[in-house]
Amino acid sequence: MTYEEGSVTTATLDRDEIATAGKPGTDDGPRETFESRFGPIPLNADRQIVVPGGLPGFPGHELFQLEQPPGVNTELLLLQAVESPDVGFFVMSVSEPTSILHLEDVAAAAQVLEIEADNLLVFLIVTFQRTPGGFRKYVNLRAPIFVDVDARRAMQLVLPNPDYSLKFELD
């Protein structure tokens, strides 16, 4: 498996498909839904990801669905545990790992996880801090979520590089 400059971001989940989920005229009929903190989300196996063993701190939650958050207009996505409405995370896709994460670190993690370059998608968990002027957004650069798009399997991996911040502020 070879990773070259720019080769680690070719995999995508169809953002248009995610954005139209649950909107009138986009479904083929009634679907089951599950609850999230943001409201009901239609179940869709095409947008579900298995996290074997769960995410750190959430070992009982292995099935997640990637969605546009209901009722929220944002570039972020919601990685929601299908089994629990209380377990969901805002995530952002890392479109260019070399600008925020070093290519060699992403490639090494993907190789350990046996994810081919064409199937790799990297997400960062986003957290928010309320301030008097609004909110500040932060991402955890130290522990990205690596997704094998083809296998619909993911794992959060702590990168060994100590230079990555656990709380990197976004503009």
C-alpha positions in Angstrom: 0.0 0.0 0.0 1.6 3.3 -1.1 0.5 6.7 0.0 1.6 9.7 -2.0 0.9 13.4 -1.7 -2.8 13.9 -2.2 -3.7 10.2 -2.3 -5.3 9.9 1.1 -8.4 12.0 0.4 -9.9 10.3 -2.6 -12.6 8.4 -0.7 -15.8 10.3 0.2 -19.2 9.5 1.5 -21.7 11.1 -0.8 -22.4 14.5 0.9 -25.4 15.1 -1.4 -26.9 11.8 -0.3 -26.3 12.7 3.3 -27.7 16.2 2.9 -31.0 15.0 1.4 -31.6 12.3 4.0 -35.1 12.6 5.5 -36.2 15.5 3.3 -39.6 15.3 1.5 -39.4 13.7 -2.0 -36.0 12.0 -1.3 -37.2 8.8 0.3 -38.5 5.7 -1.4 -41.2 5.3 1.3 -41.5 5.1 5.1 -38.4 4.2 7.0 -37.6 3.4 10.5 -36.0 6.2 12.4 -33.9 6.4 15.5 -33.6 9.3 17.9 -30.7 11.7 18.3 -30.2 14.7 20.6 -31.2 16.7 17.5 -34.3 14.8 16.6 -35.3 11.7 14.6 -33.0 10.4 11.9 -34.1 7.9 9.2 -32.2 4.7 9.4 -30.0 4.2 6.3 -27.6 1.3 6.2 -25.7 3.0 3.3 -24.5 5.7 5.8 -23.8 3.4 8.7 -20.3 2.7 10.0 -19.2 -0.1 12.3 -16.6 0.8 15.0 -15.4 -2.5 16.3 -15.1 -2.2 20.1 -16.7 1.3 20.0 -14.9 4.6 20.4 -12.7 5.2 23.4 -15.0 5.9 26.4 -18.0 4.5 24.5 -17.2 0.7 24.2 -20.8 -0.4 24.0 -21.6 1.6 20.9 -20.4 0.0 17.7 -22.9 1.1 15.1 -22.9 4.7 14.0 -24.7 6.6 11.3 -23.2 9.6 9.5 -25.8 12.3 9.0 -26.4 16.0 8.4 -27.7 17.1 11.8 -31.5 17.5 11.7 -32.5 21.1 11.8 -29.0 22.4 11.8 -27.3 24.1 8.8 -23.6 23.3 9.2 -20.7 22.0 7.2 -20.1 19.5 10.1 -21.6 16.1 10.1 -23.1 14.1 13.0 -21.7 10.7 13.8 -24.6 9.3 15.8 -24.7 6.0 17.7 -27.7 4.2 16.3 -28.4 2.4 19.6 -28.3 5.5 21.8 -29.7 9.0 21.3 -27.2 10.5 23.9 -24.1 9.3 22.0 -23.3 11.5 19.0 -20.4 13.6 17.9 -19.9 16.4 15.5 -17.2 15.6 13.0 -15.4 17.2 10.2 -13.8 15.6 7.2 -10.1 16.3 6.8 -10.0 17.2 3.1 -6.3 17.8 3.0 -4.4 15.8 5.7 -1.1 17.5 4.9 -2.4 20.9 6.0 -3.5 19.8 9.5 -2.1 16.3 9.9 1.2 15.0 8.5 0.8 12.7 5.5 3.3 10.2 7.0 1.2 9.9 10.2 -2.1 9.4 8.3 -0.4 6.9 6.0 1.1 5.0 8.9 -2.2 4.8 10.7 -4.0 3.7 7.6 -1.4 1.0 7.0 -1.8 -0.3 10.6 -5.6 -0.3 10.2 -5.2 -2.0 6.7 -7.1 0.7 4.9 -6.3 1.3 1.2 -5.5 4.9 0.2 -8.6 5.0 -2.2 -10.9 3.9 0.7 -9.6 6.2 3.4 -11.6 9.0 4.9 -10.4 10.9 8.0 -12.7 12.6 10.5 -11.9 14.8 13.4 -14.2 15.1 16.4 -15.4 18.7 16.9 -16.1 20.2 20.3 -17.6 23.6 21.2 -16.9 26.0 24.0 -19.4 28.7 24.8 -17.9 32.2 25.0 -19.5 35.6 25.7 -19.2 36.3 21.9 -20.7 32.9 20.7 -18.9 29.6 20.4 -15.4 28.5 19.7 -14.8 25.3 17.7 -12.0 22.8 18.5 -10.9 19.6 16.9 -8.9 16.7 18.4 -5.9 16.3 16.1 -4.3 13.6 18.3 -7.1 11.0 17.8 -8.6 11.1 14.3 -11.3 8.7 13.2 -10.1 6.6 10.2 -12.8 5.2 8.0 -12.6 2.4 5.5 -15.3 3.7 3.2 -15.5 0.4 1.2 -15.8 -1.8 4.4 -17.9 0.8 6.3 -15.6 0.2 9.2 -13.9 2.9 11.4 -11.5 3.2 14.3 -10.4 6.1 16.4 -6.6 5.9 16.7 -4.4 8.0 18.9 -1.4 9.2 16.8 2.0 8.9 18.5 3.1 12.3 17.4 2.9 14.5 20.6 2.8 17.7 18.4 -0.9 17.2 17.7 -3.2 19.1 20.0 -6.1 17.5 21.8 -7.9 20.9 21.5 -6.9 22.7 18.3 -9.0 25.8 17.7 -10.6 26.3 14.3 -11.0 29.7 12.8 
